[in-house]
């Protein structure tokens, strides 16, 4: 008896739109089990016919055979073929998201329209199992998009208005609201979306009443910043990502007497992967002006590693961490200037360094609050600042060894377009994309760098 043939030696013949293709059973097995290609076998009769574009199929076949990507101008069409032939998610992601992110090649590519009339309140791109999941909250609804951005799913939550969102996987997301209780885990694919509600009870008299102000995550934990219904206490809870059970309480704060600043909740959480630390930042507006803090916590020991107080005349309007640059960046609420601190010297942080041609702390007219509505985000080795309707990118210039770090500023997009655009409310990054939402516009503006 002759030995059975391997999949690599079994030839399959296909008729795609009238053009004959031949490939191996092993190549077609890379598609998902639900694909019409995965179960094909050699046949003595006429080859199976698929009424699809043969040119696009040839690019899809080249990708399956040798990981050769299609030309950028054909990418959206080849992605449609990938969806039709049921390629698995990880291959669709590899096909749809270029390997290289080049911020200097970012340009507006498409606009994703959202249903309804509610403003976009939060945008987040999370990567889980190498799948970039784009999520947007608008009113009490949450919309998510497939990696190719070709398919959208919208679910109605139990909140009237969602303030924060974090997709944890293609099917599960975490949402919070400042005026409603609990961290809600929702199914991003089903109409009846609620899976579980996670609560924090600061006291027995305040069960199931604390609201969520920010959400973050590490590879192993989900973090949520809670504030009590009486606004007199706050904390950060860490939940495991499998059963979503609380495993750690961080940074519990209580108001003592007239010290209102002692219980300022964290309004921004960001994981620093290279240091294994959680950044928690919060601010409060009082009679003396804006004051706040930036804390760095070690979840393994539940210890505060560094506490940075912001009580000067230019407290942060927004703050972010660049994991790759190991630096902390903030926008001054009064001056609107961008400042940087080096996290490599976290134990003895020097003062803020004002970047570019900014006026610096204590200079100029600080009553204008020029940074109040600015947004800041970091991605790879770049920092992005949204001012009004424009985005400026700050990148590190390569200098000689031992020399002072220098950040260079570049404005993105054409000057004419920047003048005509509305104010940017949200900014997020993932894969090769930058995603923006603008005031009173019911769409997500997607910028892509088509660099392979």
C-alpha positions as CSV (number, residue, x, y, z in Angstrom):
1,X,0.0,0.0,0.0
2,X,1.4,3.4,-1.0
3,X,1.8,6.0,1.8
4,X,-0.9,8.8,2.1
5,X,-0.1,12.0,0.3
6,X,0.8,15.0,2.5
7,X,-1.3,18.2,2.2
8,X,1.7,19.9,0.6
9,X,1.6,17.5,-2.4
10,X,-2.2,17.5,-3.0
11,X,-3.0,19.9,-5.8
12,X,-6.4,21.7,-5.7
13,X,-7.8,23.4,-8.9
14,X,-10.1,26.4,-8.6
15,X,-12.1,28.4,-11.0
16,X,-12.2,32.1,-9.8
17,X,-14.3,34.3,-12.0
18,X,-13.4,32.2,-15.1
19,X,-9.7,32.0,-14.4
20,X,-8.1,28.7,-13.3
21,X,-5.9,28.7,-10.2
22,X,-3.9,25.8,-8.8
23,X,-2.5,25.5,-5.2
24,X,-1.9,23.0,-2.5
25,X,-4.3,21.7,0.1
26,X,-1.9,22.9,2.7
27,X,-2.1,26.5,1.5
28,X,-5.9,26.4,1.6
29,X,-5.9,24.9,5.1
30,X,-4.6,28.2,6.4
31,X,-8.1,29.5,6.1
32,X,-10.6,29.0,8.9
33,X,-12.7,25.7,9.2
34,X,-15.8,27.7,8.0
35,X,-14.1,28.8,4.8
36,X,-15.4,27.3,1.5
37,X,-11.7,26.7,0.6
38,X,-10.6,24.6,3.6
39,X,-12.6,21.5,2.8
40,X,-11.8,21.3,-0.9
41,X,-10.2,18.1,-2.3
42,X,-9.0,17.0,-5.7
43,X,-11.8,16.3,-8.1
44,X,-11.9,14.6,-11.6
45,X,-14.9,16.7,-12.6
46,X,-14.8,20.5,-13.3
47,X,-13.1,22.6,-10.6
48,X,-15.3,24.4,-8.1
49,X,-16.4,27.8,-9.3
50,X,-16.4,31.0,-7.2
51,X,-17.8,34.2,-8.7
52,X,-15.1,36.5,-7.4
53,X,-12.5,38.8,-8.9
54,X,-9.5,36.7,-10.1
55,X,-7.0,39.6,-9.8
56,X,-7.9,40.2,-6.1
57,X,-7.8,36.4,-5.4
58,X,-4.3,36.2,-6.9
59,X,-3.1,38.7,-4.3
60,X,-4.9,36.8,-1.5
61,X,-3.3,33.6,-2.7
62,X,0.1,35.2,-2.8
63,X,-0.4,36.4,0.8
64,X,-1.4,32.8,1.9
65,X,1.6,31.3,0.1
66,X,4.4,33.7,1.0
67,X,3.0,36.5,3.2
68,X,3.3,38.9,0.3
69,X,1.0,41.9,1.0
70,X,-1.1,43.4,-1.8
71,X,-0.4,46.9,-3.2
72,X,-1.8,49.6,-0.8
73,X,-4.4,50.8,-3.3
74,X,-5.9,47.3,-3.5
75,X,-5.8,46.5,0.2
76,X,-9.4,47.4,1.0
77,X,-10.6,45.2,-1.9
78,X,-8.4,42.3,-0.9
79,X,-9.7,42.6,2.6
80,X,-13.2,42.0,1.3
81,X,-12.0,38.8,-0.4
82,X,-10.4,37.8,2.9
83,X,-13.7,38.3,4.7
84,X,-15.6,36.4,2.0
85,X,-13.2,33.4,2.2
86,X,-13.2,33.5,6.0
87,X,-9.6,34.0,6.8
88,X,-8.9,33.7,10.5
89,X,-8.7,36.9,12.5
90,X,-4.9,36.8,13.0
91,X,-4.3,36.6,9.2
92,X,-6.8,39.4,8.5
93,X,-5.0,41.5,11.1
94,X,-1.6,40.7,9.5
95,X,-3.0,41.6,6.1
96,X,-4.8,44.8,7.1
97,X,-2.3,46.3,9.5
98,X,1.1,47.1,8.0
99,X,4.0,46.0,10.1
100,X,5.6,49.5,10.2
101,X,4.1,52.6,11.8
102,X,5.6,55.7,10.2
103,X,4.2,58.9,11.8
104,X,5.6,61.0,9.0
105,X,3.5,59.1,6.5
106,X,0.2,59.4,8.4
107,X,-2.6,60.9,6.3
108,X,-6.4,60.9,6.5
109,X,-7.7,57.8,4.8
110,X,-11.4,57.3,5.8
111,X,-14.2,58.4,8.0
112,X,-16.2,55.9,10.0
113,X,-19.8,57.1,10.5
114,X,-21.6,56.3,13.8
115,X,-25.3,56.0,14.2
116,X,-27.4,58.4,16.2
117,X,-27.0,62.0,17.2
118,X,-25.1,61.7,20.5
119,X,-21.5,63.1,20.6
120,X,-18.5,60.8,20.7
121,X,-17.3,60.8,24.3
122,X,-14.5,58.3,24.3
123,X,-12.3,56.4,21.7
124,X,-9.9,53.6,22.5
125,X,-7.8,51.1,20.5
126,X,-6.8,48.0,22.4
127,X,-4.7,45.1,21.2
128,X,-5.6,41.7,22.4
129,X,-4.2,38.5,20.9
130,X,-2.6,40.7,18.3
131,X,-6.0,42.0,17.2
132,X,-6.4,45.8,17.2
133,X,-10.0,46.6,18.4
134,X,-11.3,50.1,17.7
135,X,-14.1,51.1,20.1
136,X,-16.0,54.4,20.4
137,X,-18.6,55.5,22.9
138,X,-21.4,57.8,21.8
139,X,-24.3,58.5,24.2
140,X,-25.3,55.2,25.8
141,X,-24.0,53.2,22.8
142,X,-20.7,51.5,22.0
143,X,-19.5,50.8,18.5
144,X,-16.6,48.6,17.6
145,X,-14.9,47.9,14.3
146,X,-13.2,44.8,12.9
147,X,-9.4,45.0,12.2
148,X,-10.1,45.8,8.6
149,X,-12.6,48.5,9.6
150,X,-15.0,47.1,7.1
151,X,-17.5,45.8,9.7
152,X,-19.1,47.7,12.6
153,X,-21.0,46.4,15.6
154,X,-23.1,48.7,17.8
155,X,-24.6,47.7,21.2
156,X,-26.8,49.6,23.6
157,X,-25.5,49.8,27.2
158,X,-27.3,50.4,30.5
159,X,-25.7,53.8,30.8
160,X,-27.3,57.0,29.5
161,X,-23.9,58.3,28.7
162,X,-20.5,56.4,28.5
163,X,-17.5,58.3,29.6
164,X,-14.7,55.7,29.3
165,X,-14.2,52.6,27.2
166,X,-11.5,49.9,26.9
167,X,-12.0,47.0,24.5
168,X,-10.4,43.9,26.2
169,X,-10.9,41.5,23.2
170,X,-12.9,41.5,20.0
171,X,-16.0,40.5,22.0
172,X,-15.6,41.9,25.5
173,X,-15.2,45.5,26.6
174,X,-15.1,47.5,29.8
175,X,-17.0,50.8,30.1
176,X,-17.6,53.4,32.9
177,X,-19.6,56.5,33.5
178,X,-19.1,59.4,35.9
179,X,-22.7,59.7,36.9
180,X,-23.7,56.0,37.0
181,X,-22.5,53.2,39.3
182,X,-20.1,50.3,38.5
183,X,-17.6,49.1,35.9
184,X,-19.7,47.3,33.3
185,X,-18.3,44.4,31.3
186,X,-20.2,44.2,28.0
187,X,-20.5,41.9,25.1
188,X,-19.5,43.9,22.0
189,X,-21.3,41.6,19.6
190,X,-24.7,41.0,21.3
191,X,-27.8,43.3,21.6
192,X,-28.2,42.4,25.3
193,X,-24.7,43.5,26.0
194,X,-24.2,43.4,29.8
195,X,-22.0,40.5,31.1
196,X,-21.1,41.6,34.6
197,X,-20.9,44.7,36.9
198,X,-17.9,45.3,39.0
199,X,-18.4,47.5,42.1
200,X,-16.4,49.1,44.9
201,X,-18.1,49.8,48.3
202,X,-16.0,52.2,50.4
203,X,-18.4,51.7,53.3
204,X,-21.3,49.3,54.1
205,X,-23.7,52.2,53.6
206,X,-22.5,52.8,50.1
207,X,-22.9,49.5,48.4
208,X,-23.0,49.4,44.6
209,X,-22.9,53.2,44.2
210,X,-19.4,54.2,43.2
211,X,-18.8,55.5,39.7
212,X,-15.9,54.9,37.4
213,X,-13.6,57.8,36.3
214,X,-11.0,55.9,34.2
215,X,-10.0,52.5,33.0
216,X,-6.6,50.9,32.2
217,X,-5.0,47.5,31.8
218,X,-1.7,45.6,32.0
219,X,-1.0,42.2,30.3
220,X,-2.5,40.5,33.4
221,X,-4.8,43.0,35.2
222,X,-7.7,45.4,34.5
223,X,-7.6,48.6,36.5
224,X,-10.5,50.9,37.3
225,X,-10.5,54.2,39.2
226,X,-13.6,54.5,41.4
227,X,-15.1,57.5,43.3
228,X,-17.7,57.1,46.0
229,X,-21.2,58.5,45.5
230,X,-20.6,61.1,48.2
231,X,-17.4,62.2,46.5
232,X,-15.4,61.8,49.8
233,X,-13.3,58.7,48.9
234,X,-11.7,57.1,45.9
235,X,-9.6,54.1,45.0
236,X,-8.1,52.0,42.2
237,X,-9.1,48.4,42.0
238,X,-7.2,45.7,40.0
239,X,-9.2,42.8,38.6
240,X,-7.8,39.6,37.0
241,X,-8.5,39.3,33.3
242,X,-9.9,35.8,33.4
243,X,-12.6,35.8,36.1
244,X,-12.7,39.6,36.6
245,X,-12.4,39.2,40.4
246,X,-10.8,42.0,42.5
247,X,-7.2,41.0,43.4
248,X,-5.8,44.3,44.6
249,X,-6.8,47.7,46.0
250,X,-4.4,50.6,45.2
251,X,-4.2,54.2,46.4
252,X,-7.3,54.4,48.5
253,X,-8.0,58.1,49.4
254,X,-10.3,59.7,52.0
255,X,-11.1,63.3,52.7
256,X,-9.9,64.4,56.1
257,X,-11.4,67.6,57.4
258,X,-11.0,70.4,55.0
259,X,-8.3,68.7,53.0
260,X,-10.3,68.2,49.8
261,X,-7.1,67.4,47.8
262,X,-6.6,64.3,49.9
263,X,-9.3,62.3,48.0
264,X,-8.8,63.4,44.4
265,X,-9.6,60.4,42.2
266,X,-7.5,59.2,39.3
267,X,-8.9,60.4,36.0
268,X,-6.1,58.8,33.9
269,X,-4.6,55.3,34.3
270,X,-1.7,54.2,32.1
271,X,0.5,51.0,32.3
272,X,4.2,51.4,31.9
273,X,5.3,48.1,30.5
274,X,9.0,48.7,30.6
275,X,8.9,49.5,34.3
276,X,6.1,47.3,35.4
277,X,4.4,50.4,37.0
278,X,0.9,51.9,36.9
279,X,0.6,55.7,36.4
280,X,-2.4,57.2,38.1
281,X,-3.1,60.9,37.6
282,X,-5.8,63.2,38.9
283,X,-6.5,66.9,39.3
284,X,-9.1,69.1,41.1
285,X,-10.1,72.7,40.6
286,X,-10.5,74.7,43.8
287,X,-10.4,78.2,45.1
288,X,-6.6,78.3,44.8
289,X,-6.7,77.0,41.2
290,X,-6.0,73.6,39.7
291,X,-4.0,71.1,41.7
292,X,-3.3,67.5,41.2
293,X,-0.9,64.5,41.4
294,X,0.9,61.9,39.3
295,X,1.6,58.7,41.1
296,X,3.6,55.6,40.1
297,X,2.4,52.4,41.7
298,X,4.0,48.9,41.8
299,X,1.1,46.4,41.7
300,X,3.4,43.5,42.8
301,X,4.2,45.1,46.1
302,X,1.3,47.5,46.2
303,X,3.7,50.3,47.0
304,X,3.8,53.9,45.9
305,X,7.1,54.3,44.0
306,X,6.9,58.0,43.3
307,X,4.5,60.8,44.1
308,X,4.6,64.0,42.0
309,X,2.5,66.9,43.3
310,X,1.1,69.4,40.9
311,X,0.3,72.6,42.9
312,X,2.1,75.2,40.9
313,X,0.7,77.7,38.5
314,X,0.7,75.4,35.5
315,X,-0.8,72.0,36.6
316,X,-1.3,69.4,33.9
317,X,-4.4,69.6,31.7
318,X,-3.5,66.2,30.3
319,X,-0.6,63.8,30.9
320,X,0.8,60.7,29.2
321,X,3.7,58.2,29.4
322,X,6.0,57.3,26.5
323,X,6.9,53.7,27.3
324,X,9.6,53.5,24.6
325,X,11.1,56.9,25.5
326,X,10.7,56.3,29.2
327,X,9.5,59.8,29.7
328,X,6.5,61.6,31.3
329,X,4.8,64.4,29.3
330,X,2.2,66.9,30.3
331,X,0.3,69.9,28.8
332,X,0.3,72.9,31.1
333,X,-3.3,73.9,31.8
334,X,-2.5,77.6,31.8
335,X,0.4,78.0,29.3
336,X,-0.6,75.2,26.9
337,X,3.1,74.3,26.7
338,X,4.4,70.7,26.5
339,X,6.7,69.5,29.3
340,X,8.8,66.4,29.8
341,X,10.4,64.5,32.7
342,X,12.9,61.6,32.3
343,X,11.5,58.3,34.0
344,X,15.0,56.8,33.9
345,X,15.7,59.0,36.9
346,X,12.4,58.3,38.6
347,X,13.9,58.2,42.1
348,X,15.3,61.7,41.7
349,X,13.1,63.3,39.0
350,X,14.4,66.7,37.9
351,X,12.0,69.6,37.2
352,X,9.8,69.7,34.2
353,X,11.6,70.6,31.0
354,X,9.6,72.9,28.7
355,X,9.9,71.7,25.1
356,X,10.0,73.8,21.9
357,X,9.6,77.5,22.1
358,X,7.1,77.4,25.0
359,X,7.0,80.2,27.5
360,X,7.5,77.8,30.4
361,X,6.0,77.8,33.9
362,X,5.2,81.2,35.4
363,X,5.6,83.2,32.1
364,X,3.0,84.9,29.9
365,X,-0.6,85.4,30.7
366,X,-1.6,82.3,32.8
367,X,-5.2,83.3,33.1
368,X,-6.1,82.2,29.5
369,X,-5.9,78.5,30.3
370,X,-4.6,77.8,26.8
371,X,-4.1,74.1,27.5
372,X,-7.5,73.4,29.1
373,X,-9.0,71.5,26.2
374,X,-5.7,70.1,24.7
375,X,-5.3,66.3,24.5
376,X,-2.0,64.3,24.6
377,X,-1.2,60.7,23.7
378,X,2.0,58.7,23.1
379,X,2.6,56.0,20.6
380,X,5.8,54.2,20.0
381,X,8.6,56.8,20.1
382,X,6.3,59.8,19.4
383,X,4.1,62.1,21.4
384,X,1.0,63.7,19.9
385,X,-0.7,66.8,21.1
386,X,-4.2,67.9,19.9
387,X,-4.7,71.6,20.0
388,X,-8.0,72.9,18.7
389,X,-8.4,71.2,15.3
390,X,-4.8,70.3,14.7
391,X,-2.3,67.6,15.8
392,X,1.3,68.2,16.4
393,X,3.8,65.4,16.7
394,X,6.9,65.5,18.9
395,X,9.7,63.0,18.1
396,X,13.1,62.5,19.6
397,X,16.0,63.8,17.4
398,X,19.1,61.6,17.3
399,X,21.9,63.3,19.1
400,X,25.4,62.3,20.1
401,X,25.9,59.9,23.0
402,X,25.6,61.5,26.4
403,X,24.1,64.7,25.0
404,X,20.8,66.2,26.2
405,X,17.6,64.7,24.7
406,X,16.0,66.9,22.1
407,X,12.3,66.7,21.0
408,X,11.4,68.1,17.6
409,X,7.8,69.3,16.7
410,X,6.0,68.7,13.4
411,X,2.5,69.7,12.4
412,X,0.4,67.0,10.8
413,X,-1.7,67.5,7.7
414,X,-2.1,70.4,5.4
415,X,-2.4,73.9,6.8
416,X,-5.6,74.6,4.9
417,X,-7.2,71.4,6.4
418,X,-6.1,72.3,9.9
419,X,-7.7,75.7,9.8
420,X,-11.0,74.3,8.6
421,X,-11.3,71.4,11.1
422,X,-13.3,71.4,14.3
423,X,-11.7,70.9,17.8
424,X,-10.4,67.4,18.5
425,X,-12.1,65.8,21.5
426,X,-10.5,62.3,21.5
427,X,-7.3,60.8,20.1
428,X,-6.2,57.1,20.1
429,X,-3.6,54.9,18.3
430,X,-3.3,51.3,17.3
431,X,-1.5,49.3,14.5
432,X,-0.7,51.8,11.8
433,X,-3.5,54.1,12.6
434,X,-4.3,57.3,14.4
435,X,-8.0,57.8,15.2
436,X,-9.6,61.2,16.0
437,X,-13.0,62.4,17.0
438,X,-14.0,66.0,16.6
439,X,-16.6,68.2,18.3
440,X,-20.2,67.8,17.1
441,X,-19.1,65.3,14.4
442,X,-20.6,61.8,14.4
443,X,-17.7,60.0,12.7
444,X,-14.2,58.8,13.5
445,X,-11.4,60.2,11.4
446,X,-8.9,57.5,10.6
447,X,-5.3,58.4,9.6
448,X,-3.1,55.6,8.3
449,X,0.5,55.2,7.3
450,X,0.6,52.7,4.4
451,X,4.2,51.5,4.9
452,X,5.0,47.9,4.6
